[in-house]
Amino acid sequence: MKPPEKSDPVFPSLGQLTKPLEWPQAVCRCFCQQCGTMREINQAQAVKLQKIAGQKISGDIKDFYFLVSYCEYCQEQELIVVVKQL
């Protein structure tokens, strides 16, 4: 059985990226290319993603956004579900 082919990555629109941030603690956005979810993230999350990306952000963080290949809503690996009796 052949596994389904992955679709092309999704990219955010400029309109999505330039909307004012709503969450008071948000410093920028993170966009999932697998499911298309756009999230506002705080400074700690931005620092963590920056370290993973291995890229230094110079200037105002609000001028940047992160693209991730998957997020907590996606399952890039095989999902295992176990049902146990009470």
Summary of the structure (lengths in Angstrom):
residues: 86
radius of gyration: 16.2
end to end distance: 35.4
largest distance: 54.4
contacts: 161
relative contact order: 0.21
helix: 22%
strand: 15%
